Amino acid sequence: MMVNLSKPHEMQVVDYYLWALQRLYERHEDKYFMPLAQKYRVIMDLDDRRNKNYGEWYTDSNPLLLDKLKWFVG
């Protein structure tokens, strides 16, 4: 991930976005991710190779939803 930050509070915002995404994947909680979901431009899940060798890319036309991670839930 590459992010240009000019102020410390910008890092806090980026950190929260990453934390919300982590909660979605690791704890299967979307209550923090869903309010921010439309703000993410691209989420590249390189481990989900069910459909493509390079992984799954989530965008506005293919939004990341908790249901799409059900394969990952063990």
N, C-alpha and C positions, 0 to 999 in steps of 0.2 A: 504494500500500500504506500502510495506517495501522497503526502499532504503538505502544502505550504502553509505555515502558521505564522502570523505576525504578533499575536497576543496570547498570553497564557490561557485566557478563558476559551479561546478557540480549541485548545487541546482538550479541555473538559467536555466540550460538545462532541468532538470526535470520539473520545473515550466512552461517552454515554451511548453513542450509536453502536460502537463495537460491542459494548456490554449487552445492549438490547438484543443484538444479533446472536451473541453467545448464549443468552438465556433461551432463545428460540431453539437453537441446536441442542444444547446440553440438558436443559430442564423442560423442554417442550412447552414453554410458556410464551404465548404471543402477546400478552397484555402490554408489554413494554415496546415490543417491536411494531405492532400494528399501527399505533398512532404516528410512527415515523416512516412506515413502509414506503410511502410515495416520495420520500425525500432521497432514498437510495437510488442512484442512477443504474448501477450494475452490481450484482452480487454474483461472484464466480465460485461455485462449489466444485472444486477440482476433484473431490473424492466421489461424487455421485456420477458414476460412469455407466449407469443403467442404459442411457439412450445414446450417449456420445463418448468417444474415447477421451476427449479433452474435458469432460465434466459437464455440468449443467450451469447455464448462465441465466440468472433471473433479472428481468427488466420490467418495464411497464407493460410490455406485451406478454410477458411470462412471469407474473408476480410470484414471489416466494410466499407460500402459505404453509401453515403448520401441517395440513393434510399432505402436502408434497414431501414432507419429511417422515411420513409414517413408515417408510421402508427402513429408515434409520433407527427407529424406536425398537429397542431390544427387549 
